Amino acid sequence: MPEITWETPFCGEGNSCFRIGTDDRGRAYIAVNGEEDRFVSDSVDALRTMIADIKAGKADHLL
Protein backbone atom coordinates (compact mmCIF):
# COMPACT_ATOMS: atom_id res chain seq x y z
CA MET A 1 0.00 0.00 0.00
CA PRO A 2 1.37 3.47 -0.82
CA GLU A 3 2.17 5.92 1.95
CA ILE A 4 -0.81 8.30 2.10
CA THR A 5 -0.63 11.74 3.68
CA TRP A 6 -4.12 12.51 5.04
CA GLU A 7 -5.44 16.06 5.44
CA THR A 8 -7.52 17.27 8.37
CA PRO A 9 -11.03 15.75 8.27
CA PHE A 10 -13.77 17.72 6.54
CA CYS A 11 -17.04 17.38 8.43
CA GLY A 12 -20.33 18.48 6.94
CA GLU A 13 -23.70 18.42 8.62
CA GLY A 14 -24.42 15.40 10.78
CA ASN A 15 -21.79 12.67 10.88
CA SER A 16 -20.40 13.11 7.37
CA CYS A 17 -16.66 13.41 8.03
CA PHE A 18 -14.25 12.66 5.21
CA ARG A 19 -10.51 12.87 4.72
CA ILE A 20 -8.62 13.60 1.52
CA GLY A 21 -5.12 12.26 1.06
CA THR A 22 -2.36 12.12 -1.53
CA ASP A 23 0.61 9.87 -2.11
CA ASP A 24 4.06 10.53 -3.56
CA ARG A 25 2.84 9.44 -7.02
CA GLY A 26 0.22 12.20 -7.17
CA ARG A 27 -2.80 9.95 -6.66
CA ALA A 28 -5.66 11.25 -4.54
CA TYR A 29 -7.63 9.33 -1.91
CA ILE A 30 -10.89 9.95 -0.05
CA ALA A 31 -12.06 8.01 3.01
CA VAL A 32 -14.53 8.26 5.82
CA ASN A 33 -12.75 9.67 8.86
CA GLY A 34 -11.58 6.82 11.07
CA GLU A 35 -11.70 4.27 8.24
CA GLU A 36 -8.66 5.36 6.22
CA ASP A 37 -7.80 1.73 5.43
CA ARG A 38 -10.91 1.66 3.19
CA PHE A 39 -10.68 4.40 0.58
CA VAL A 40 -11.52 5.41 -2.97
CA SER A 41 -8.57 6.38 -5.14
CA ASP A 42 -8.46 8.32 -8.39
CA SER A 43 -6.72 11.32 -9.89
CA VAL A 44 -6.81 14.56 -7.92
CA ASP A 45 -8.93 16.15 -10.67
CA ALA A 46 -11.51 13.34 -10.62
CA LEU A 47 -11.96 13.53 -6.84
CA ARG A 48 -12.05 17.33 -6.95
CA THR A 49 -14.85 17.13 -9.56
CA MET A 50 -16.76 14.60 -7.46
CA ILE A 51 -16.54 16.78 -4.34
CA ALA A 52 -17.59 19.89 -6.30
CA ASP A 53 -20.62 18.02 -7.69
CA ILE A 54 -21.60 16.82 -4.21
CA LYS A 55 -21.32 20.37 -2.83
CA ALA A 56 -23.43 21.64 -5.75
CA GLY A 57 -26.17 19.20 -4.78
CA LYS A 58 -25.78 17.00 -7.86
CA ALA A 59 -24.96 13.88 -5.85
CA ASP A 60 -25.99 14.56 -2.27
CA HIS A 61 -27.60 11.11 -2.04
CA LEU A 62 -24.08 9.60 -2.06
CA LEU A 63 -23.42 11.04 1.37
PQR file with spaces between the fields and no chain letter, atoms N, CA, C, O and H, PARSE charges and radii, in Angstrom:
ATOM       1  N    MET     1       0.857   -1.174    0.000 -0.4000 1.5000
ATOM       2  CA   MET     1       0.000    0.000    0.000 -0.0000 2.0000
ATOM       3  C    MET     1       0.903    1.238    0.000  0.5500 1.7000
ATOM       4  O    MET     1       1.901    1.276    0.720 -0.5500 1.4000
ATOM       5  N    PRO     2       0.558    2.243   -0.801 -0.5600 1.5000
ATOM       6  CA   PRO     2       1.365    3.467   -0.817  0.2800 2.0000
ATOM       7  C    PRO     2       1.232    4.239    0.490  0.5500 1.7000
ATOM       8  O    PRO     2       0.247    4.097    1.215 -0.5500 1.4000
ATOM       9  N    GLU     3       2.219    5.041    0.770 -0.4000 1.5000
ATOM      10  CA   GLU     3       2.173    5.917    1.949 -0.0000 2.0000
ATOM      11  C    GLU     3       1.273    7.102    1.625  0.5500 1.7000
ATOM      12  O    GLU     3       1.582    7.886    0.729 -0.5500 1.4000
ATOM      13  H    GLU     3       3.019    5.157    0.181  0.4000 1.0000
ATOM      14  N    ILE     4       0.165    7.239    2.347 -0.4000 1.5000
ATOM      15  CA   ILE     4      -0.813    8.299    2.096 -0.0000 2.0000
ATOM      16  C    ILE     4      -0.697    9.358    3.179  0.5500 1.7000
ATOM      17  O    ILE     4      -0.668    9.049    4.370 -0.5500 1.4000
ATOM      18  H    ILE     4      -0.085    6.601    3.075  0.4000 1.0000
ATOM      19  N    THR     5      -0.632   10.608    2.750 -0.4000 1.5000
ATOM      20  CA   THR     5      -0.633   11.735    3.679 -0.0000 2.0000
ATOM      21  C    THR     5      -2.059   12.270    3.723  0.5500 1.7000
ATOM      22  O    THR     5      -2.557   12.816    2.739 -0.5500 1.4000
ATOM      23  H    THR     5      -0.656   10.860    1.782  0.4000 1.0000
ATOM      24  N    TRP     6      -2.719   12.108    4.885 -0.4000 1.5000
ATOM      25  CA   TRP     6      -4.121   12.505    5.038 -0.0000 2.0000
ATOM      26  C    TRP     6      -4.215   13.941    5.536  0.5500 1.7000
ATOM      27  O    TRP     6      -3.442   14.356    6.399 -0.5500 1.4000
ATOM      28  H    TRP     6      -2.315   11.664    5.685  0.4000 1.0000
ATOM      29  N    GLU     7      -5.168   14.703    4.986 -0.4000 1.5000
ATOM      30  CA   GLU     7      -5.444   16.061    5.441 -0.0000 2.0000
ATOM      31  C    GLU     7      -6.372   16.014    6.654  0.5500 1.7000
ATOM      32  O    GLU     7      -6.881   14.955    7.022 -0.5500 1.4000
ATOM      33  H    GLU     7      -5.796   14.365    4.285  0.4000 1.0000
ATOM      34  N    THR     8      -6.578   17.151    7.253 -0.4000 1.5000
ATOM      35  CA   THR     8      -7.515   17.273    8.367 -0.0000 2.0000
ATOM      36  C    THR     8      -8.909   16.880    7.883  0.5500 1.7000
ATOM      37  O    THR     8      -9.284   17.226    6.763 -0.5500 1.4000
ATOM      38  H    THR     8      -6.165   18.011    6.954  0.4000 1.0000
ATOM      39  N    PRO     9      -9.686   16.164    8.701 -0.5600 1.5000
ATOM      40  CA   PRO     9     -11.028   15.747    8.274  0.2800 2.0000
ATOM      41  C    PRO     9     -11.919   16.936    7.935  0.5500 1.7000
ATOM      42  O    PRO     9     -11.860   17.983    8.579 -0.5500 1.4000
ATOM      43  N    PHE    10     -12.743   16.751    6.911 -0.4000 1.5000
ATOM      44  CA   PHE    10     -13.767   17.718    6.538 -0.0000 2.0000
ATOM      45  C    PHE    10     -15.095   17.143    7.009  0.5500 1.7000
ATOM      46  O    PHE    10     -15.499   16.065    6.574 -0.5500 1.4000
ATOM      47  H    PHE    10     -12.792   15.901    6.387  0.4000 1.0000
ATOM      48  N    CYS    11     -15.767   17.856    7.891 -0.4000 1.5000
ATOM      49  CA   CYS    11     -17.039   17.377    8.433 -0.0000 2.0000
ATOM      50  C    CYS    11     -18.168   18.304    8.004  0.5500 1.7000
ATOM      51  O    CYS    11     -18.143   19.505    8.276 -0.5500 1.4000
ATOM      52  H    CYS    11     -15.439   18.732    8.245  0.4000 1.0000
ATOM      53  N    GLY    12     -19.151   17.729    7.333 -0.4000 1.5000
ATOM      54  CA   GLY    12     -20.334   18.478    6.943 -0.0000 2.0000
ATOM      55  C    GLY    12     -21.379   18.367    8.035  0.5500 1.7000
ATOM      56  O    GLY    12     -21.055   18.131    9.199 -0.5500 1.4000
ATOM      57  H    GLY    12     -19.171   16.754    7.113  0.4000 1.0000
ATOM      58  N    GLU    13     -22.612   18.536    7.658 -0.4000 1.5000
ATOM      59  CA   GLU    13     -23.698   18.416    8.619 -0.0000 2.0000
ATOM      60  C    GLU    13     -23.837   16.961    9.061  0.5500 1.7000
ATOM      61  O    GLU    13     -23.574   16.046    8.279 -0.5500 1.4000
ATOM      62  H    GLU    13     -22.875   18.728    6.712  0.4000 1.0000
ATOM      63  N    GLY    14     -24.236   16.751   10.266 -0.4000 1.5000
ATOM      64  CA   GLY    14     -24.420   15.395   10.780 -0.0000 2.0000
ATOM      65  C    GLY    14     -23.081   14.711   11.009  0.5500 1.7000
ATOM      66  O    GLY    14     -22.137   15.324   11.508 -0.5500 1.4000
ATOM      67  H    GLY    14     -24.451   17.493   10.901  0.4000 1.0000
ATOM      68  N    ASN    15     -23.007   13.454   10.644 -0.4000 1.5000
ATOM      69  CA   ASN    15     -21.791   12.669   10.884 -0.0000 2.0000
ATOM      70  C    ASN    15     -20.971   12.449    9.624  0.5500 1.7000
ATOM      71  O    ASN    15     -20.194   11.496    9.562 -0.5500 1.4000
ATOM      72  H    ASN    15     -23.773   12.956   10.238  0.4000 1.0000
ATOM      73  N    SER    16     -21.119   13.289    8.634 -0.4000 1.5000
ATOM      74  CA   SER    16     -20.401   13.110    7.371 -0.0000 2.0000
ATOM      75  C    SER    16     -18.998   13.709    7.462  0.5500 1.7000
ATOM      76  O    SER    16     -18.798   14.869    7.099 -0.5500 1.4000
ATOM      77  H    SER    16     -21.750   14.063    8.684  0.4000 1.0000
ATOM      78  N    CYS    17     -18.036   12.938    7.938 -0.4000 1.5000
ATOM      79  CA   CYS    17     -16.655   13.406    8.034 -0.0000 2.0000
ATOM      80  C    CYS    17     -15.778   12.594    7.085  0.5500 1.7000
ATOM      81  O    CYS    17     -15.731   11.366    7.161 -0.5500 1.4000
ATOM      82  H    CYS    17     -18.199   11.997    8.232  0.4000 1.0000
ATOM      83  N    PHE    18     -15.088   13.294    6.197 -0.4000 1.5000
ATOM      84  CA   PHE    18     -14.249   12.656    5.209 -0.0000 2.0000
ATOM      85  C    PHE    18     -12.839   13.208    5.282  0.5500 1.7000
ATOM      86  O    PHE    18     -12.612   14.316    5.767 -0.5500 1.4000
ATOM      87  H    PHE    18     -15.125   14.291    6.136  0.4000 1.0000
ATOM      88  N    ARG    19     -11.895   12.417    4.793 -0.4000 1.5000
ATOM      89  CA   ARG    19     -10.507   12.867    4.717 -0.0000 2.0000
ATOM      90  C    ARG    19     -10.025   12.686    3.286  0.5500 1.7000
ATOM      91  O    ARG    19     -10.344   11.700    2.622 -0.5500 1.4000
ATOM      92  H    ARG    19     -12.079   11.516    4.399  0.4000 1.0000
ATOM      93  N    ILE    20      -9.259   13.650    2.831 -0.4000 1.5000
ATOM      94  CA   ILE    20      -8.621   13.604    1.522 -0.0000 2.0000
ATOM      95  C    ILE    20      -7.142   13.361    1.762  0.5500 1.7000
ATOM      96  O    ILE    20      -6.557   13.923    2.688 -0.5500 1.4000
ATOM      97  H    ILE    20      -8.999   14.452    3.370  0.4000 1.0000
ATOM      98  N    GLY    21      -6.545   12.531    0.938 -0.4000 1.5000
ATOM      99  CA   GLY    21      -5.121   12.260    1.063 -0.0000 2.0000
ATOM     100  C    GLY    21      -4.459   12.188   -0.300  0.5500 1.7000
ATOM     101  O    GLY    21      -5.135   12.063   -1.322 -0.5500 1.4000
ATOM     102  H    GLY    21      -7.020   12.075    0.186  0.4000 1.0000
ATOM     103  N    THR    22      -3.144   12.269   -0.312 -0.4000 1.5000
ATOM     104  CA   THR    22      -2.361   12.116   -1.533 -0.0000 2.0000
ATOM     105  C    THR    22      -1.146   11.253   -1.229  0.5500 1.7000
ATOM     106  O    THR    22      -0.701   11.151   -0.086 -0.5500 1.4000
ATOM     107  H    THR    22      -2.595   12.371    0.518  0.4000 1.0000
ATOM     108  N    ASP    23      -0.622   10.634   -2.284 -0.4000 1.5000
ATOM     109  CA   ASP    23       0.609    9.874   -2.109 -0.0000 2.0000
ATOM     110  C    ASP    23       1.724   10.515   -2.929  0.5500 1.7000
ATOM     111  O    ASP    23       1.507   11.526   -3.597 -0.5500 1.4000
ATOM     112  H    ASP    23      -0.984   10.716   -3.212  0.4000 1.0000
ATOM     113  N    ASP    24       2.909    9.931   -2.877 -0.4000 1.5000
ATOM     114  CA   ASP    24       4.056   10.528   -3.564 -0.0000 2.0000
ATOM     115  C    ASP    24       3.996   10.365   -5.081  0.5500 1.7000
ATOM     116  O    ASP    24       4.826   10.928   -5.794 -0.5500 1.4000
ATOM     117  H    ASP    24       3.086    9.110   -2.334  0.4000 1.0000
ATOM     118  N    ARG    25       3.021    9.601   -5.582 -0.4000 1.5000
ATOM     119  CA   ARG    25       2.836    9.444   -7.024 -0.0000 2.0000
ATOM     120  C    ARG    25       1.807   10.420   -7.583  0.5500 1.7000
ATOM     121  O    ARG    25       1.558   10.432   -8.789 -0.5500 1.4000
ATOM     122  H    ARG    25       2.347    9.144   -5.003  0.4000 1.0000
ATOM     123  N    GLY    26       1.208   11.235   -6.722 -0.4000 1.5000
ATOM     124  CA   GLY    26       0.218   12.204   -7.170 -0.0000 2.0000
ATOM     125  C    GLY    26      -1.203   11.687   -7.240  0.5500 1.7000
ATOM     126  O    GLY    26      -2.080   12.372   -7.765 -0.5500 1.4000
ATOM     127  H    GLY    26       1.410   11.225   -5.743  0.4000 1.0000
ATOM     128  N    ARG    27      -1.453   10.489   -6.721 -0.4000 1.5000
ATOM     129  CA   ARG    27      -2.804    9.951   -6.664 -0.0000 2.0000
ATOM     130  C    ARG    27      -3.529   10.571   -5.485  0.5500 1.7000
ATOM     131  O    ARG    27      -2.911   10.931   -4.483 -0.5500 1.4000
ATOM     132  H    ARG    27      -0.741    9.932   -6.295  0.4000 1.0000
ATOM     133  N    ALA    28      -4.843   10.693   -5.609 -0.4000 1.5000
ATOM     134  CA   ALA    28      -5.661   11.255   -4.538 -0.0000 2.0000
ATOM     135  C    ALA    28      -6.520   10.152   -3.938  0.5500 1.7000
ATOM     136  O    ALA    28      -6.869    9.181   -4.609 -0.5500 1.4000
ATOM     137  H    ALA    28      -5.345   10.401   -6.423  0.4000 1.0000
ATOM     138  N    TYR    29      -6.854   10.319   -2.660 -0.4000 1.5000
ATOM     139  CA   TYR    29      -7.632    9.334   -1.913 -0.0000 2.0000
ATOM     140  C    TYR    29      -8.689   10.068   -1.110  0.5500 1.7000
ATOM     141  O    TYR    29      -8.474   11.197   -0.669 -0.5500 1.4000
ATOM     142  H    TYR    29      -6.571   11.108   -2.115  0.4000 1.0000
ATOM     143  N    ILE    30      -9.848    9.414   -0.919 -0.4000 1.5000
ATOM     144  CA   ILE    30     -10.893    9.949   -0.046 -0.0000 2.0000
ATOM     145  C    ILE    30     -11.411    8.787    0.791  0.5500 1.7000
ATOM     146  O    ILE    30     -11.632    7.688    0.282 -0.5500 1.4000
ATOM     147  H    ILE    30     -10.023    8.497   -1.277  0.4000 1.0000
ATOM     148  N    ALA    31     -11.602    9.049    2.086 -0.4000 1.5000
ATOM     149  CA   ALA    31     -12.057    8.013    3.005 -0.0000 2.0000
ATOM     150  C    ALA    31     -12.927    8.641    4.077  0.5500 1.7000
ATOM     151  O    ALA    31     -12.831    9.836    4.360 -0.5500 1.4000
ATOM     152  H    ALA    31     -11.422    9.942    2.499  0.4000 1.0000
ATOM     153  N    VAL    32     -13.767    7.824    4.660 -0.4000 1.5000
ATOM     154  CA   VAL    32     -14.530    8.259    5.820 -0.0000 2.0000
ATOM     155  C    VAL    32     -13.546    8.390    6.984  0.5500 1.7000
ATOM     156  O    VAL    32     -12.702    7.517    7.186 -0.5500 1.4000
ATOM     157  H    VAL    32     -13.845    6.854    4.431  0.4000 1.0000
ATOM     158  N    ASN    33     -13.651    9.455    7.731 -0.4000 1.5000
ATOM     159  CA   ASN    33     -12.753    9.670    8.862 -0.0000 2.0000
ATOM     160  C    ASN    33     -12.819    8.487    9.821  0.5500 1.7000
ATOM     161  O    ASN    33     -13.901    8.065   10.229 -0.5500 1.4000
ATOM     162  H    ASN    33     -14.337   10.164    7.566  0.4000 1.0000
ATOM     163  N    GLY    34     -11.658    7.960   10.174 -0.4000 1.5000
ATOM     164  CA   GLY    34     -11.579    6.817   11.068 -0.0000 2.0000
ATOM     165  C    GLY    34     -11.521    5.489   10.341  0.5500 1.7000
ATOM     166  O    GLY    34     -11.273    4.455   10.961 -0.5500 1.4000
ATOM     167  H    GLY    34     -10.779    8.303    9.843  0.4000 1.0000
ATOM     168  N    GLU    35     -11.745    5.501    9.036 -0.4000 1.5000
ATOM     169  CA   GLU    35     -11.702    4.266    8.238 -0.0000 2.0000
ATOM     170  C    GLU    35     -10.760    4.455    7.046  0.5500 1.7000
ATOM     171  O    GLU    35     -11.095    4.081    5.922 -0.5500 1.4000
ATOM     172  H    GLU    35     -11.946    6.342    8.532  0.4000 1.0000
ATOM     173  N    GLU    36      -9.591    5.032    7.291 -0.4000 1.5000
ATOM     174  CA   GLU    36      -8.664    5.358    6.221 -0.0000 2.0000
ATOM     175  C    GLU    36      -8.080    4.128    5.523  0.5500 1.7000
ATOM     176  O    GLU    36      -7.461    4.257    4.467 -0.5500 1.4000
ATOM     177  H    GLU    36      -9.319    5.336    8.204  0.4000 1.0000
ATOM     178  N    ASP    37      -8.269    2.948    6.096 -0.4000 1.5000
ATOM     179  CA   ASP    37      -7.798    1.734    5.428 -0.0000 2.0000
ATOM     180  C    ASP    37      -8.757    1.296    4.317  0.5500 1.7000
ATOM     181  O    ASP    37      -8.428    0.413    3.525 -0.5500 1.4000
ATOM     182  H    ASP    37      -8.772    2.844    6.954  0.4000 1.0000
ATOM     183  N    ARG    38      -9.932    1.907    4.260 -0.4000 1.5000
ATOM     184  CA   ARG    38     -10.912    1.659    3.190 -0.0000 2.0000
ATOM     185  C    ARG    38     -11.146    2.981    2.477  0.5500 1.7000
ATOM     186  O    ARG    38     -11.786    3.875    3.030 -0.5500 1.4000
ATOM     187  H    ARG    38     -10.199    2.624    4.904  0.4000 1.0000
ATOM     188  N    PHE    39     -10.640    3.117    1.270 -0.4000 1.5000
ATOM     189  CA   PHE    39     -10.679    4.399    0.582 -0.0000 2.0000
ATOM     190  C    PHE    39     -11.010    4.223   -0.897  0.5500 1.7000
ATOM     191  O    PHE    39     -10.960    3.118   -1.438 -0.5500 1.4000
ATOM     192  H    PHE    39     -10.120    2.391    0.821  0.4000 1.0000
ATOM     193  N    VAL    40     -11.347    5.337   -1.531 -0.4000 1.5000
ATOM     194  CA   VAL    40     -11.516    5.412   -2.969 -0.0000 2.0000
ATOM     195  C    VAL    40     -10.316    6.188   -3.488  0.5500 1.7000
ATOM     196  O    VAL    40      -9.921    7.199   -2.907 -0.5500 1.4000
ATOM     197  H    VAL    40     -11.388    6.234   -1.091  0.4000 1.0000
ATOM     198  N    SER    41      -9.744    5.712   -4.576 -0.4000 1.5000
ATOM     199  CA   SER    41      -8.574    6.377   -5.145 -0.0000 2.0000
ATOM     200  C    SER    41      -8.821    6.710   -6.602  0.5500 1.7000
ATOM     201  O    SER    41      -9.416    5.926   -7.341 -0.5500 1.4000
ATOM     202  H    SER    41     -10.065    4.891   -5.048  0.4000 1.0000
ATOM     203  N    ASP    42      -8.356    7.883   -7.007 -0.4000 1.5000
ATOM     204  CA   ASP    42      -8.461    8.317   -8.393 -0.0000 2.0000
ATOM     205  C    ASP    42      -7.498    9.480   -8.566  0.5500 1.7000
ATOM     206  O    ASP    42      -6.697    9.764   -7.675 -0.5500 1.4000
ATOM     207  H    ASP    42      -7.873    8.519   -6.406  0.4000 1.0000
ATOM     208  N    SER    43      -7.571   10.145   -9.697 -0.4000 1.5000
ATOM     209  CA   SER    43      -6.724   11.321   -9.886 -0.0000 2.0000
ATOM     210  C    SER    43      -7.248   12.457   -9.008  0.5500 1.7000
ATOM     211  O    SER    43      -8.412   12.456   -8.608 -0.5500 1.4000
ATOM     212  H    SER    43      -8.221    9.914  -10.421  0.4000 1.0000
ATOM     213  N    VAL    44      -6.397   13.404   -8.719 -0.4000 1.5000
ATOM     214  CA   VAL    44      -6.811   14.561   -7.917 -0.0000 2.0000
ATOM     215  C    VAL    44      -7.959   15.282   -8.612  0.5500 1.7000
ATOM     216  O    VAL    44      -8.920   15.685   -7.956 -0.5500 1.4000
ATOM     217  H    VAL    44      -5.451   13.405   -9.043  0.4000 1.0000
ATOM     218  N    ASP    45      -7.875   15.450   -9.935 -0.4000 1.5000
ATOM     219  CA   ASP    45      -8.930   16.151  -10.668 -0.0000 2.0000
ATOM     220  C    ASP    45     -10.269   15.423  -10.589  0.5500 1.7000
ATOM     221  O    ASP    45     -11.309   16.064  -10.439 -0.5500 1.4000
ATOM     222  H    ASP    45      -7.095   15.122  -10.468  0.4000 1.0000
ATOM     223  N    ALA    46     -10.258   14.100  -10.687 -0.4000 1.5000
ATOM     224  CA   ALA    46     -11.506   13.341  -10.615 -0.0000 2.0000
ATOM     225  C    ALA    46     -12.169   13.485   -9.251  0.5500 1.7000
ATOM     226  O    ALA    46     -13.380   13.692   -9.166 -0.5500 1.4000
ATOM     227  H    ALA    46      -9.413   13.579  -10.809  0.4000 1.0000
ATOM     228  N    LEU    47     -11.374   13.377   -8.178 -0.4000 1.5000
ATOM     229  CA   LEU    47     -11.962   13.525   -6.841 -0.0000 2.0000
ATOM     230  C    LEU    47     -12.403   14.959   -6.589  0.5500 1.7000
ATOM     231  O    LEU    47     -13.416   15.186   -5.927 -0.5500 1.4000
ATOM     232  H    LEU    47     -10.391   13.209   -8.248  0.4000 1.0000
ATOM     233  N    ARG    48     -11.659   15.927   -7.105 -0.4000 1.5000
ATOM     234  CA   ARG    48     -12.053   17.330   -6.950 -0.0000 2.0000
ATOM     235  C    ARG    48     -13.402   17.564   -7.643  0.5500 1.7000
ATOM     236  O    ARG    48     -14.264   18.251   -7.096 -0.5500 1.4000
ATOM     237  H    ARG    48     -10.836   15.743   -7.642  0.4000 1.0000
ATOM     238  N    THR    49     -13.589   16.999   -8.835 -0.4000 1.5000
ATOM     239  CA   THR    49     -14.852   17.127   -9.558 -0.0000 2.0000
ATOM     240  C    THR    49     -15.984   16.467   -8.787  0.5500 1.7000
ATOM     241  O    THR    49     -17.077   17.026   -8.694 -0.5500 1.4000
ATOM     242  H    THR    49     -12.888   16.440   -9.279  0.4000 1.0000
ATOM     243  N    MET    50     -15.736   15.285   -8.233 -0.4000 1.5000
ATOM     244  CA   MET    50     -16.765   14.596   -7.461 -0.0000 2.0000
ATOM     245  C    MET    50     -17.181   15.428   -6.252  0.5500 1.7000
ATOM     246  O    MET    50     -18.374   15.568   -5.984 -0.5500 1.4000
ATOM     247  H    MET    50     -14.848   14.831   -8.309  0.4000 1.0000
ATOM     248  N    ILE    51     -16.229   15.972   -5.531 -0.4000 1.5000
ATOM     249  CA   ILE    51     -16.544   16.776   -4.345 -0.0000 2.0000
ATOM     250  C    ILE    51     -17.308   18.039   -4.745  0.5500 1.7000
ATOM     251  O    ILE    51     -18.266   18.420   -4.073 -0.5500 1.4000
ATOM     252  H    ILE    51     -15.259   15.858   -5.749  0.4000 1.0000
ATOM     253  N    ALA    52     -16.893   18.690   -5.832 -0.4000 1.5000
ATOM     254  CA   ALA    52     -17.594   19.891   -6.299 -0.0000 2.0000
ATOM     255  C    ALA    52     -19.035   19.564   -6.670  0.5500 1.7000
ATOM     256  O    ALA    52     -19.942   20.337   -6.360 -0.5500 1.4000
ATOM     257  H    ALA    52     -16.115   18.381   -6.378  0.4000 1.0000
ATOM     258  N    ASP    53     -19.258   18.427   -7.330 -0.4000 1.5000
ATOM     259  CA   ASP    53     -20.620   18.019   -7.687 -0.0000 2.0000
ATOM     260  C    ASP    53     -21.464   17.728   -6.454  0.5500 1.7000
ATOM     261  O    ASP    53     -22.644   18.078   -6.410 -0.5500 1.4000
ATOM     262  H    ASP    53     -18.522   17.800   -7.582  0.4000 1.0000
ATOM     263  N    ILE    54     -20.869   17.095   -5.460 -0.4000 1.5000
ATOM     264  CA   ILE    54     -21.600   16.822   -4.212 -0.0000 2.0000
ATOM     265  C    ILE    54     -21.979   18.133   -3.541  0.5500 1.7000
ATOM     266  O    ILE    54     -23.117   18.297   -3.104 -0.5500 1.4000
ATOM     267  H    ILE    54     -19.911   16.811   -5.496  0.4000 1.0000
ATOM     268  N    LYS    55     -21.036   19.071   -3.454 -0.4000 1.5000
ATOM     269  CA   LYS    55     -21.320   20.369   -2.829 -0.0000 2.0000
ATOM     270  C    LYS    55     -22.384   21.140   -3.603  0.5500 1.7000
ATOM     271  O    LYS    55     -23.152   21.899   -3.012 -0.5500 1.4000
ATOM     272  H    LYS    55     -20.111   18.937   -3.810  0.4000 1.0000
ATOM     273  N    ALA    56     -22.436   20.950   -4.928 -0.4000 1.5000
ATOM     274  CA   ALA    56     -23.425   21.644   -5.754 -0.0000 2.0000
ATOM     275  C    ALA    56     -24.798   20.989   -5.682  0.5500 1.7000
ATOM     276  O    ALA    56     -25.753   21.480   -6.284 -0.5500 1.4000
ATOM     277  H    ALA    56     -21.812   20.333   -5.408  0.4000 1.0000
ATOM     278  N    GLY    57     -24.903   19.873   -4.943 -0.4000 1.5000
ATOM     279  CA   GLY    57     -26.175   19.203   -4.784 -0.0000 2.0000
ATOM     280  C    GLY    57     -26.496   18.205   -5.883  0.5500 1.7000
ATOM     281  O    GLY    57     -27.608   17.680   -5.934 -0.5500 1.4000
ATOM     282  H    GLY    57     -24.127   19.474   -4.454  0.4000 1.0000
ATOM     283  N    LYS    58     -25.543   17.935   -6.762 -0.4000 1.5000
ATOM     284  CA   LYS    58     -25.784   16.996   -7.859 -0.0000 2.0000
ATOM     285  C    LYS    58     -25.756   15.545   -7.401  0.5500 1.7000
ATOM     286  O    LYS    58     -26.326   14.674   -8.059 -0.5500 1.4000
ATOM     287  H    LYS    58     -24.639   18.361   -6.722  0.4000 1.0000
ATOM     288  N    ALA    59     -25.103   15.283   -6.287 -0.4000 1.5000
ATOM     289  CA   ALA    59     -24.957   13.884   -5.847 -0.0000 2.0000
ATOM     290  C    ALA    59     -25.063   13.772   -4.340  0.5500 1.7000
ATOM     291  O    ALA    59     -24.369   12.954   -3.735 -0.5500 1.4000
ATOM     292  H    ALA    59     -24.640   15.990   -5.753  0.4000 1.0000
ATOM     293  N    ASP    60     -25.908   14.569   -3.724 -0.4000 1.5000
ATOM     294  CA   ASP    60     -25.987   14.559   -2.265 -0.0000 2.0000
ATOM     295  C    ASP    60     -26.470   13.228   -1.711  0.5500 1.7000
ATOM     296  O    ASP    60     -26.235   12.936   -0.539 -0.5500 1.4000
ATOM     297  H    ASP    60     -26.471   15.234   -4.215  0.4000 1.0000
ATOM     298  N    HIS    61     -27.136   12.415   -2.518 -0.4000 1.5000
ATOM     299  CA   HIS    61     -27.600   11.113   -2.040 -0.0000 2.0000
ATOM     300  C    HIS    61     -26.435   10.152   -1.794  0.5500 1.7000
ATOM     301  O    HIS    61     -26.624    9.131   -1.131 -0.5500 1.4000
ATOM     302  H    HIS    61     -27.327   12.652   -3.470  0.4000 1.0000
ATOM     303  N    LEU    62     -25.240   10.447   -2.307 -0.4000 1.5000
ATOM     304  CA   LEU    62     -24.077    9.601   -2.056 -0.0000 2.0000
ATOM     305  C    LEU    62     -23.579    9.722   -0.627  0.5500 1.7000
ATOM     306  O    LEU    62     -22.943    8.803   -0.109 -0.5500 1.4000
ATOM     307  H    LEU    62     -25.087   11.276   -2.845  0.4000 1.0000
ATOM     308  N    LEU    63     -23.858   10.832    0.006 -0.4000 1.5000
ATOM     309  CA   LEU    63     -23.424   11.041    1.369 -0.0000 2.0000
ATOM     310  C    LEU    63     -24.443   10.466    2.293  0.5500 1.7000
ATOM     311  O    LEU    63     -24.278   10.532    3.512 -0.5500 1.4000
ATOM     312  H    LEU    63     -24.374   11.578   -0.415  0.4000 1.0000
